[in-house]
């Protein structure tokens, strides 16, 4: 099939033009769309992939060519994000019809990599149609959906450049691939039961079940028998078990081990999300996020009436991390099982998700009773994204599959390509050049060798995939961060950025219209300008020119880093610092107190996160934590809503910095006559009012600014929403992160923004 040849057109009416279209135009059905558009307007020419762009040559009558050009952008496929790079008049050439030419591979740098997409409505309909040849095919996809980022090996995006290159198309699939009228025309990852990837189920005894239908049947039977199954998905393995089976959940927690951290739950996408609505509170905003192309894990309030899910899914918390199936395989599994499933990442705590069958079985063989593998290789891992609704908007707590790679436009032009290597936990890396920045998928902690290996691969992969080599590395100033050590060993010039400057700059990068900020950067700890551990700061100014305007009263952490996982140490520190006695503390702390008094392994910190940890211990919620942020999460979950608060004095130091005294909170936190809910509520409310007090004093002293709230503490919706409401009521413009996590997952982005304004801008940058 070819568009008709307009030979009847008078020669003087026939013109020719070339377009170069950049943006996200590969892997999204853009070339087939152009082919069909040419047929519709009856023009001749060709289209081909450049490296990261699409080039079009078209000729025909002036009026038709003009209509064709206008429609290129206006009616682009849903997944495309086209951007016109250039359009030029050129000479008419002898040709017949319109063709898709072979891709041209060269060293262009306008590369845009599409994220993985959930199955479209058409593919889901075929998946469920017994008369369709792809009925119950676990890897069904078309030009509008399916894997992208996790299967692309290099660009331009053609089948030989994907992990599907080892699956030759059968005759039926080849016909679809070559038919411009088919929605699988040039859909690179397509296949079917005959020629595509296949499932295999295996148990601990080594018994294997081959075949898609047979493997799925064995999997569902094992789940119904209370087994824990490792399942290979789009960007890595999950561990699945029945979400109603308390015993299976307990075994999963014991053997992984994951004693306390909440587990995600996958719910069937049934009519009206009926199953989901029986277990969580769901409104239109929640549903929109869950059904979006990202298909994230979304934190949703539990429903405790009826038949609630076991408390062991999210111990002590008021929310469940809920998700909907985001691949054909997941739709088949949960559709056949017919009930919610635990779907937690198959990884060792803090490490990246596992992607290879042999390694998954070796490292988690003591956890999974059986495995569901498939033979489509995963080129790069992508964990599930995590979102939470805060102040009326879904905000990312972790970027991942469906978003990655996260491509954004910079508010300036860089003079040279930069690589930012992020922090030490919740690590991401970012590559930036010209006006572009690409943030990697979530990598995780860099404490273990496997985490550091995944980090190094992500660094290499970003530069290779985008055909862009960094000329300098941006890193955190913390001397013990593995990311900084890597940067120093890279051989490239290093640009050090202080932790909280990067947090503040990340927020400012999302709001480039703001020129003056007072940004509260509250988190666990980060290396500060005075070599102490910051975490309760307010920074005044703008990227590249921050001044520490306020902080929480500093205190010493007995045991140093251990205090992050043992909140009782933070509680003791506050009591010792303020002269209070904690009757509920450990029985014998004489040696620890002596070390604390001498300053031995007791670094000074102004951390708001450690203040939350102390409050969790003093209220009896948590003495030893099972995961980062455990105490603060429990404290938020039990807190009652209250407008009452305790005033926290704000003093002004000789260096003009404000200092907030938290000590008036101690008598309330130690008062066992008050309920935990009351004490937790007063704690949140008092800190929210403290934020307001600091902002009002700062406005009196230094004039107008926009207030920013960023850092891991502002993942707390109760604190964030109350503070935002108070600040807004007193005339402040308040901004929060929307596309970049406010926690350490956003540091790499913030490092680039800060470095840009500190001297990395090209001349005449906007």
Residue, then its C-alpha position, 0 to 999 in steps of 0.5 A: x500500500x502506497x499513497x497515490x502519486x500526484x503526477x497529475x499535479x501541474x509541475x509549477x504547483x508541486x513543491x518539496x520540503x524537509x522537516x526534522x522533528x525532535x523530541x519524543x518521536x521514536x518508539x511511539x509510532x510516529x513514523x507509521x503516523x507520518x506514513x498514514x498522514x502522507x496517504x491521507x494527503x496524497x503526497x510523495x516522499x519518505x521518512x526515517x529515523x535520525x539518531x534521536x529525531x525523525x527526518x521527513x522529505x515530502x512533495x506535492x501540491x502546495x496546499x496539501x503539503x501545507x496541511x500535511x505540515x500542520x498536522x505533523x504536530x497537531x495530531x501526533x500519536x498520544x505517546x509522542x512529544x514532537x518538537x520541530x527542529x527545522x523545516x526547509x524548502x528543497x527541490x522536487x525529486x523523481x519518486x513514486x509514493x511514500x516510504x519508510x526508509x532505514x534508520x540513519x545512525x550517526x552522532x547526533x545528540x537530540x536523543x529522547x528515550x520513551x518510557x515503558x507504557x502499560x497496555x493500551x485499551x486495544x491490546x487489552x481487548x485482544x488479550x481477553x478475546x478468545x477469537x484473537x490470535x494473541x488471546x492471553x499472550x503475556x507480552x502483547x503490545x503495539x505502537x501505542x504501548x509496551x516496553x521501551x526504556x527497559x528493552x532499548x539497547x541503543x538508538x535509533x529505535x529499531x528492532x535490532x536495537x532492542x532485546x527482542x532482536x533474538x525473536x524473529x517475527x513469524x509470518x503473521x507478525x511480519x505482515x502486521x509489522x509491514x502493513x501501514x494500515x495495521x496498528x503494529x506497523x513498525x512496532x518494534x517489541x511485537x510478537x505472539x505465542x508463536x514467535x515472541x517471548x515465553x513464560x517458564x514456571x519452576x519450583x524449588x525442586x527444579x520442576x519446570x513448566x513451559x508454555x504461557x498457559x501452563x506456566x500461568x496456571x501453575x503460578x496461580x495454583x501456587x499463589x492459592x496454596x499460600x506460596x511466595x513467587x518471584x515473577x519477572x516483570x518489565x523492569x525487574x522481578x517482584x515477589x508476589x503472594x496472596x495479600x489476604x494471607x497473613x502467614x505468607x506475608x509473615x514468611x515473606x517479611x521473615x525470610x527477605x528480611x523486611x520486618x517492618x517496611x510497608x509492602x505494595x499491593x497490586x489490585x485487580x483493575x475490575x469494573x469501577x475498581x471495586x476491589x480496590x474501593x473495598x480496602x482504601x479510600x479512593x477519589x477521582x484524583x487517586x484514580x487518575x494517578x493510578x490509571x496514568x501511564x506511569x502506573x505508580x504505587x500510590x499511597x492511599x488511606x486504609x479502610x478498616x471496616x469490613x474485611x481489611x487487609x492484614x495489618x502486616x502489610x503496612x504495620x502501624x501505618x494509615x496508608x497502603x501502597x496500592x497499584x494497578x497491573x501495568x503489563x499484560x502479564x500482570x493483568x493475566x496473573x491478577x485477573x486469574x487470581x481474582x484478588x489483591x496480591x502483595x507485589x514487592x520488589x525482588x531485591x535485598x534491602x536497599x539494593x537495586x531490583x533484580x533482573x536476571x533469573x540466576x541472580x534472583x534465585x541465588x540471592x532470594x532463593x530462601x524467600x521465593x517458593x517458586x519462580x515465573x521467568x520469561x526469556x525477554x531480556x531486561x536491558x536496564x532495571x526500572x523499579x516501580x515509581x511511588x507517589x503520594x497525594x500531598x496538598x492536592x497533587x500527586x507528588x513523586x517519592x520515587x521515580x521509576x518505571x513509566x517515568x524513566x528516564x525522566x527528561x526535563x528542560x533546564x531553565x538555562x543553557x549549560x556551557x559543557x555536559x555535566x554528570x550529577x551523581x546524587x547522594x548516598x541513599x535513594x540515589x539517582x544520577x543525572x546527565x545534563x547538556x545544553x538545555x536538557x537534563x535526564x534523570x535516571x531511574x531510582x538506583x537505591x543505596x550505595x552502601x553495598x557493592x551491588x548498589x555501587x555497581x548498579x550506580x556505575x552502570x547507570x552512569x555509563x548507560x546514560x552517557x552511552x544511550x544519549x551519546x553524550x559524554x560528561x566533561x565534569x562531575x557534580x557531587x555532594x560534599x559529604x566525604x563518606x558518600x560513595x558517589x563523591x568517592x566515585x566522582x573524585x576517582x573519575x578523572x573528570x573535574x569535580x564540582x562539589x555542592x552542599x546537600x541542602x543547597x541541592x535540595x533547595x535548587x531542585x525545588x527552584x529548578x521546577x519553578x524558574x519564574x521565582x527569583x527569591x526564595x526562603x526554602x526550608x530544607x528539612x530532612x535526615x542529615x546532610x553535610x553542611x557548610x560548617x561541616x556539621x550535619x544539617x537537616x533543619x535549615x531555611x535557606x534564603x536567596x536563589x540557586x547559586x546564592x543561598x544564605x543560611x537564614x535559620x536552623x533548628x537548635x543543634x544537638x549531638x547524636x550519641x552513636x552517630x549514624x546509628x541514631x538514624x535506625x535507633x530513635x531512642x538515641x535521638x530521644x536521649x540526646x534531646x533530653x540530655x541537651x535540655x535537662x529532662x529525664x526520660x523514664x521510658x529510656x534504656x536502663x543503663x546509658x552511663x557509658x553512652x552519656x559519657x561519650x556524648x558529653x565528651x563529643x565522642x562519635x556524637x556529631x552535631x546536627x540540626x536535623x528535623x528528621x532526627x527530631x521526628x525520630x526522637x518524638x516517635x521514641x518519646x511517645x513510645x511508638x518506636x525505639x529501633x527502626x526497621x527502615x529509614x523514616x520509620x519513626x516519623x511515618x508512625x508518628x504521622x499515622x497516629x497524629x490527631x488533627x489539631x490547631x493547638x500548638x506549642x510556641x517554639x522560641x526563635x532567637x537571632x544569633x550574632x551572624x543574623x541567623x535565626x535559631x528555633x528552640x525545640x525544647x518546649x516540646x519535651x514536657x509535652x512529649x514526655x507527658x504520659x497522661x496525654x494520648x499518643x495521638x494528642x502528643x503526635x498531633x501537637x508535635x506536627x502542629x507546633x512545627x508547622x507554626x514554627x515554619x510560619x513564625x520563621x517566615x514572618x520574622x524573615x519577611x520583616x527583616x529581609x523583604x518578600x520571597x516565595x516559601x519553598x518546602x523541600x527535603x525528605x521531611x516534607x514527604x509528611x503530608x500532615x506537616x506539609x499541608x498544615x504548614x502550607x495552609x498556615x503560610x498561605x493564610x498569612x500571605x505567603x506564596x508556597x511552592x512544593x516539588x511536583x516532578x522531582x522527589x523532595x527527598x534525596x532522589x531529587x539531589x542529582x537534579x538539584x546538583x545540576x541546577x545549583x552548578x549551573x547557576x554557580x558558573x556552568x552557564x553558557x554565555x547569554x543563557x536565559 
